[in-house]
Amino acid sequence: MHVKKGDTVQIITGKEKGKVGEILQTYPKVSKVVVKGVNVRTKHVKPQQEGESGKIVSFEAPIHSSNVMHYSEKEKVASRVCYTFSEDGRKLRQLKKTGELSNMK
């Protein structure tokens, strides 16, 4: 996948189009990501113990990784990613539009 946990991304399609958030979790096998503040769902939870009341819980649901694009905080622009190598042989990710570099973890 072209995105990793902790990356800042922008949503490029769907009802949340244009929103910017940080990736909280990735699911590489199904190519999905969870983005902070995006695709928020509510879930009704039954009480677990006697005397406890039920709850309504909000959570971020996963979206497909093809619907997000890397986002540059400095330039305020979304960009595709290319891969380059540093002089010491490390693989780096580089934003196409801005040229910003980030390490592969």
C-alpha positions as CSV (number, residue, x, y, z in Angstrom):
1,M,0.0,0.0,0.0
2,H,1.1,3.5,-0.7
3,V,0.2,4.8,2.8
4,K,1.3,3.9,6.3
5,K,0.1,4.5,9.8
6,G,0.8,8.1,10.9
7,D,0.7,9.6,7.3
8,T,-1.4,12.7,6.7
9,V,-3.8,12.1,3.9
10,Q,-6.6,13.8,2.0
11,I,-9.8,12.1,1.0
12,I,-10.2,12.3,-2.8
13,T,-13.6,10.8,-3.4
14,G,-17.0,10.1,-1.7
15,K,-19.1,12.0,0.8
16,E,-16.0,13.0,2.8
17,K,-14.1,14.4,-0.2
18,G,-11.6,17.1,0.7
19,K,-11.2,16.2,4.4
20,V,-7.7,15.8,5.8
21,G,-6.7,13.4,8.5
22,E,-4.1,11.1,10.0
23,I,-4.1,7.4,9.3
24,L,-4.8,5.5,12.6
25,Q,-4.7,2.0,11.3
26,T,-4.1,0.0,8.1
27,Y,-5.5,-3.3,6.8
28,P,-3.0,-4.3,4.0
29,K,-4.7,-7.6,3.1
30,V,-8.0,-5.9,2.2
31,S,-6.3,-2.5,1.2
32,K,-8.3,-0.4,3.7
33,V,-7.3,2.4,6.1
34,V,-8.9,4.1,9.1
35,V,-8.5,7.9,9.0
36,K,-9.1,10.1,12.0
37,G,-12.4,12.0,11.8
38,V,-13.4,10.5,8.5
39,N,-16.3,8.0,7.9
40,V,-17.5,8.2,11.5
41,R,-20.2,5.7,12.3
42,T,-22.4,5.2,15.4
43,K,-23.0,1.8,17.0
44,H,-25.6,1.0,19.7
45,V,-24.1,-1.2,22.4
46,K,-26.3,-3.4,24.7
47,P,-25.6,-3.3,28.4
48,Q,-23.2,-6.0,29.4
49,Q,-23.9,-6.2,33.2
50,E,-27.0,-6.0,35.3
51,G,-27.9,-2.4,36.1
52,E,-25.7,-1.0,33.4
53,S,-27.3,1.1,30.7
54,G,-26.7,0.8,27.0
55,K,-24.5,3.2,25.0
56,I,-24.2,4.8,21.6
57,V,-20.5,4.6,20.5
58,S,-18.9,6.6,17.6
59,F,-16.0,5.1,15.7
60,E,-14.1,5.6,12.5
61,A,-14.9,2.9,9.9
62,P,-12.3,1.8,7.3
63,I,-12.3,3.2,3.8
64,H,-10.4,1.9,0.7
65,S,-6.8,3.1,0.4
66,S,-7.4,4.1,-3.3
67,N,-9.7,6.9,-2.0
68,V,-6.9,8.7,-0.1
69,M,-3.9,10.7,-1.3
70,H,-0.8,11.9,0.6
71,Y,-1.2,15.5,1.9
72,S,1.6,18.0,2.4
73,E,1.0,20.1,5.5
74,K,3.5,22.8,4.4
75,E,2.2,23.3,0.8
76,K,-1.5,22.4,1.7
77,V,-1.7,20.2,-1.4
78,A,-2.4,16.5,-2.1
79,S,0.1,14.6,-4.2
80,R,1.0,11.2,-5.5
81,V,4.1,9.4,-4.2
82,C,7.2,8.2,-6.0
83,Y,10.0,6.1,-4.5
84,T,13.7,7.1,-4.5
85,F,16.9,6.0,-2.9
86,S,19.1,8.1,-0.6
87,E,22.9,8.1,-1.0
88,D,23.3,5.5,1.8
89,G,20.8,3.2,0.1
90,R,17.7,3.8,2.1
91,K,14.4,3.7,0.2
92,L,12.5,7.0,0.6
93,R,9.0,8.2,-0.4
94,Q,8.8,11.5,-2.2
95,L,5.8,13.6,-2.9
96,K,5.6,14.3,-6.7
97,K,4.2,17.9,-6.5
98,T,6.3,19.2,-3.6
99,G,9.4,17.0,-3.6
100,E,9.1,16.4,0.2
101,L,10.8,13.2,1.4
102,S,9.8,10.8,4.1
103,N,11.5,7.6,5.4
104,M,10.2,4.1,4.7
105,K,9.6,2.4,8.1
